């Protein structure tokens, strides 16, 4: 049995865990991340937490999941909006030097996808495409247990895929970007524009749909079309065996997912229509996926 140090680093908190290669968490420590205080505060804190893990020197490596795109070759963040001063900062190198353990870095959505591909809902399939439909929309491609992060760490950033170029742009994304049109935040925004304060979350829109509200039906019809277009774009490039979907919008999956799948089938070649869509299984995908990074890199 191999053991790995998995780290889930966010702007507010950091969690460091000792994890087995089958996904069992043996020990976990949590601390404020001090993300706004700069790497000089954050990195020594992480190193201290690692050294508090029992038998950390016997682990095969360290994996770190971070928000934002990552240059996985040079092991640095390329954008660090939630972590002050981390763009191109050699965090992985410093942790390697301090612990003697090979250290790997990747985007937190990629880590979640890796967890699902190796020990979760996609573990039986060679090509897994993971998406999270939550506040935003993110994605990750995993082929034979290895993450495909791309040249600059942006592979899988499907939230910026255009589903309709003739709509208004939001949040510095493309006009008609999938995240702007079909994420939980987008559904809430559109619902509030129609129903006002009655809508606090995407779930409220889906509840109105179930109640037969005509405006809610129109909105859900548009959202499921947009998601079907997004998934068809992915499918025509990747042709995965399975789509694994996580995120808060999946709480209403029984309402929207079957509708979206039928629309998806009409947008792809006939031989692609049997692709599986399923819900993510891992309860702690961030930290488990981070722990899978050394394994994905051949350790």
N, C-alpha and C positions, 0 to 999 in steps of 0.2 A: 504494500500500500504506500503510495506516494502522498506526501503532505506538502501544501503550498501556503504561502502567505498571500491572502487576498485583501486588497485595500480599496474601499469605496470612499473617494475623496470628493466632498462637495464644498460649497461656499460657506456652509454653516457648521457641518459636522464631518468627522472622519471616523470610519470604522476599519479596524484591522482585525483579521481573523485567520486562524489556522484551519485549513480546509483539506479534506481528503480528496483524492482524484475522483471519487464517486459522488462528491458534493456534500459530505457530512461536515458540518461546522463543529470543530473540536473545542475551540476557544475563541472568544471575541472580546475586543476592547473598543470602547467608544470615547471620543473626546471632541471638544470644539475643534474645528479645523483651523481657526484663525485666518480664514481665507482672505480677508481684506487687509491683513497685516503684512503680507508679503512672504516670499519663499524663505527668507531668513528666519521667520518664526514657524512657518508651516512644516518645513522639511525636518528640522531637528525634533519637532514634536512627533512626526511620523516615525522617525528612526527610534525614538525613545519607546514608542508603543510596540514597534516590532521586537525590540530587545526585551520587552516584558512578556512576550509570548513564550510559553514553555517549549524548550527544544527548538527554537527558531532556526538554529544553525543546521538542523537536520532536514529542513525543508528544501525542496529542489529549486525554489525560486520565489520571486515576488511578482505579483501582478497588480497593477493600479488602474482603476477606472476613474476617469476625470470627465467633467463636462466640457464639450467642445471638441473640435477636430484635433487630431494628433498626427504628427510625423512619426510613424512607427519605426522607420529606419533609424532616425537619429534620436528617437525616444523623447520627443519634446512636444509640448502643446503649441499649436499654431494660433490659437485664439483662446483667451482666458478671461472672459467677461465676469465670471463669478469668483475668480482667483486672481487677485491683484499681483501683477509682475511676473506671471508664469509663462508668458509667451517666449518660447525658445529657451526657457530656463532648464538647466541640466538636472532636473530632479531625480530621474532614474539613475543617472550616473552617480550622483551623490549617495543615493541609497545603496547602490551596489558596493561602493567603496566602504561605506560604513558597516555594512552587514556581511559582506562577502558572498551575497546571493545574487545571481543574475536577475535583473529586474526589467519588467516589460510594462509598457504604457499604452492605453488605448481609450477611446471614447466610451462613456458609460453606456450608451445605447448599443454600441458594438459588443461590450461586455455582456449585457443582458442577452443579446442574440447568441453569443457564444455559449452562455450557460444553457440556453434552450437547445442549442444544437448538440452539445456534448452530453448533458445529463437531463435535459428536459423534454419538451414535447416533440422536438425534432431529432432526437438521438438516433433514430433508426434510418435516417435519410441522408444521402450524400450531399445534396444541395438544399440548404435551408435559407429561406429569406425571412428574417424577423422584422416586424414593424411594431412600433408602439403608437397607438392612437390615443393620445391623452391631451394634456394642455397643448402640446405640439404634436408633430408627427416625425418620428425618426425611423431609421432602418439599419439593418446590418445583413451582409451577405457572408455566409459561412459555407465553405466548400471542403468536404472531407475533413471536417473538424478544424479547419484553418480559416481565420478571418481574412477577408479581402478588404483592406483598408484604403487601397489606392495610393497614388503617387504622393498626394498631399494630405491624406487622412480624411478626405471628404466622401469616399465611397459610402453609399448607403444613405446619404443625406436627402432622402426622398421627399422631405417636407417642402423642398423648393421645386419639385417637379410641377410643371404647368399642366393643369387640367382644363383650363379655359383662358386663353391669352387676352380676352376682352373684358376682364374684370379688374376691379381696382386693386392696387398693391397694398399690402399691410406688412408692418414689422420688417421693412427692408428686404422682403422676399419678392420673387417675381410676381407680376400681375397674374392672378389665377393660380397661385401656388397651392398645392394640396393642403398644406398646413393652414393657410389663410382661409380655405374654403371648407375643410372637413375635419379639422381637429376639434377636440372638446371645447377649446376656447372659441373657435370659429362658430360652432353650433350654438354656443351660449350667446355670442354676440349677435348672430342672426335672429335667434329666438327673442332676445330682448328688443330688437328693432321691431318685431311684430307684436309681441305680447307684453312688453314692458317689464315691470318689476316681478311679474309672475314667474319669470325665468331666472333661476339662480345657477343652474348648471345644465349641461347637455341632457341629463336624465329627465329634466322637466319637459323638454321638447318631446322626448320619446314617450313620456307619459301622456302628453296631450295627443300624440299620434294614436296611441292605443285607445284613447277615449273617442277617437273619430273626428278630431278637429281638422277641418279642411286645410287651414293654413299650415298646421303642423305636418300634414300629409305631403303638402307641396315641398316643405323644407326638407323632410326626410327623403323624399324622392330625389331632390337635388344633391343632397349630401351623399347618398348611396351611389348616385351616378358619378359624382366626383371621385369617390373612393374606388369605384370600379375602373374608371379611367386610369387612376394612379397605379392600381395593381396590374392593369393590362400593360402599361408602359414597362413596369418591372419585369413582368412575365416574358414579354417579347425580347428582352435583352438577356435575362438570366435563365428563364425556363426552369424554375426550381421544382423540386419534388414536393415541397411543402411550404406554405406560408404560415408562420407562427405569429400570432397577434397578441400583444399585451397592451396595457394602458387602461385608464379609467373608463373610456367609452365602451370597452368590452363588457362592462356591467349590464349594458343594454343590448348585448350581442344577439339575443333571441329575436329582437325586433329588426335590427338593421342588417345583420350579417347574411341571412338567407336572401334578402332582396338584393344586396350588393353582389352576391355570388352569381345570381341569375343574370344580372347585367354584365358582369365580368365575362361570362361565357359567350355573350353576344359580341364581345370586343376582341376576342382572341381566336386563333386558328382552332379548328375542331379538335386537333390532336392535343391541345393544351388545356382542354376544359375539365380534365379529371384531376387537376392539381388540387391538393388538399389545403383547406383553410382550417386552422384549429387555434384554440386559445393557449396562450402561454401557461406553463405549469409551475415554474420555479417561484417559490415564495420570496426568495432573496436573490433576484437575478443579478443585481449590481455587484455584490461582493462575491457571489459564486462565480460569475463570469470573469471578474478580475482574477480570481484564483485559477481559472482555466487558461489564462493567457500564457503562462510558461509551458503548459501542455500543448497548446496550439502552436507554440514555437518550437516544438520538438523535444522538450525536456521530459 
